[in-house]
Amino acid sequence: MATNVLQTVQTYNDSNLALLLNSYAFIGTANMKFKDFDRIEKNLGDSVTFDLPPRYTTSGTLVASFQNSEQRVATLTVGEAANVAYEFSAQEFIFNVRDYMDKFGKSAVAEIGTVIESDVAGVAETSPFRFYGDGVNAISSYGQLANALAYFRDFSAAKEDTKGYLDNLTIPGVVNTGLNQFVPNKNEREMMSWELGSFSRCDWYESNLLPVHTAGTEGQQGSTLTVVSTTKNAAGAITAITFSGTNAAGDADSVKLHDSFQFSDGVSGQENMRFLTFIGHKVSQSPVQFRATANAASTGGSQVTVSVYPPLQPTAGAEQNINQDIVAGMQCTVLPSHRCGLIYSGKALFMGMPRLPEEVPFPTAISQDPDSGAAIRMYYGSLFGQNQRGIVHDVIFGKVLVPEYSMKIALPL
């Protein structure tokens, strides 16, 4: 048999594989009113303020007692930046890359879009002070979602544009529990899509980028903490609470930033703590909850002082938010580590994403990513005499979620 000398040639072919994209629920649904606030006349700097509704109280008499008026504000700061950069030699560009640049670009933009989405999703951990769920038992039914929304609205909530965010592994379980209900059209739609869509006047979204909160020792060990004393500001609002009963003495990890606390019901000799409705200042059915604003270590005497948000105001007035003062002997529990879902209403999640300027003298393009919605700049150029051609995709952005318009959903890890 003849011996042939044959050449093999490997080609690099287009597979048409789609990118492994993450969900972009938060960017896609955020309020972009101030996306380009750098163009607002006379606004200088990287922050913009916007108004929150003023607060008043009502007197049950025709004799007027005039109150102070306060223009409440929130601030949106564009303080984050991200970029993806890569380079090629002239030979690499003409022989390998020129006809493949769109693939490199799409992958780079998908990567930077995911970083932005993950950062924005972080508001689910850092902004709300109220929460639903215990972080241990799964959210697995429509009844639980309805209950979460009931507590959300019990405190007071904007009636329009309510949005909820769950992790992508929770939604199938919720949908599955609804399929045994005799609601043919609804069931057919959900079984085909495995999506929640709109339920109980809330639009539900799924995300695989929800933040994870790692609790301090008290949350991890299920400690029940007992109030020893409180610290109040000049207005009489409680800004810090000292507890006894920590899991260990001298524990540097006793409480972590953004740990979630709830006052316990049924404590002997103590009335149950309840939030007042945000509007009207009436006693609600919602237990008082708060978020730690700093890490805190336990003392040698097994006590820990927790800085709290919001300030808990027992004194009558526009800022009163709890039904009674916090006194020694009351008890609190702390959520364990959990994944943070979110409910908010009233378009209260704002994003800023100003368009970056042209990177003169380099060719520059600025466009919006159709998947994530992010406005991303791309520019490229060469290092003189170095045979290096660099491409950069970059963006600046910021976000803010108004806390009283939101509630965390504590999901199991």
C-alpha positions, 0 to 999 in steps of 0.5 A: 500500500502506498504511503501518502504524505497528507496535510491536516489543516485545523480551522476555527469555525463559528459555532453560533453558541449564545453567550452564557448570560446572567439575568439583568432584572435590576438594571432593566427595571430600575428608575432611570430618571437620573441616568444622565443627571450630569446633563441637569442644568447647574448640577455639579459633581457626581451626586444628585439629590431628589425629594422624598415626600414630607411627613406630618402628624394629624391633630384631632381638633379644629385648633391648629397647631402648626408643625415644622415642614422639612424637605426630605432628600435622598442622594444618588451618587455615581461612585462606581466604575468598571472596565474590560480591556484587552489587546492584540499585536498587528499580526494577531489583528489582521490574521486572527482577530479582525473578523472576530472582533464582534465576538470579543466585544459581546463577551466583554460587554456581557462581563461588564454588564454582569458586574453592574447588575450584581452591584445594583442587586446589592441594594437588596442587602444594604438598603431595606430595614424590613424583611420577610422570611427566616433565611432557613425555610424556602419561599415555595408558595403563592401564599407566602408571596401574598403574605410577604406583600401583605406585610410590605403594604401593612407598613405603608407602601406606594400603590403603583409599580410594585416589583419583587425579585426572587432567585431563579431556583425559588421560582419553579417551586412557587409555580409548581405549587400553583399548578394544582389550583383550578385556574386553567388559563393561568396554569397553562401560561405559567406551566409553559413559561415557568414564570411568575409574571404579575401576582397580587399587584406585583411584577415578579422577576428572577435573578441568579445574581442576588446578593448573599448576606453573611451574618455574624455569630449571633445570627449564625448561632440563633442567639436570643439577645436581651435589651440592656440599654439604648442610646438616643440622639438629640431628637429622642430617637434610638440609634443604638441598642446594647444587648446581653446574651451573646453567644460568646464573650469577646467575639469580634464577629458578634454582629456584622454590617447589615445583620437583620434584627426583629423584636420578639413577641410574647416576652414576659412582662413586655408589650409586643413591639410594632411599627407605626404606619409610615403615613398616619402613624397608626399601630400596624401588625408588623413587628419592629425590625432594623438593620445593623449599620456597623460591625460590632464585637461582644464584650468580655461580659457577653454584651454587644452594642448594635447601631441601628437603622432606621432610628427608632423613634418612640416620641410622638411626632412626624418621625415616630415609627414604633408604638412604645419605647424600647426598655430593658428586658425586651428581646431580639433575634437575628437572621442567619446567613441568607440570600437577599430577595427584594420587594419595592414599590413606587419606582424607588430604585434609581440608577445613574449611568452618565455617558462617558466623553469621547476618549480623544484622540482615540476612536470612541463609540458609546452605546446601550447593551441590549441585554443589560441596558448598560450604557457602555463606552468603547474606545481603542488605540495603539501604543506608538512603535510598540505593536500593541492595539488596545480595546477598552470597554468602560462605564461609570454608574451609581444606584440608590434604593429608598429604604422605606419603600423596600423590604428584603426577602430572606431566602435560604442559601 
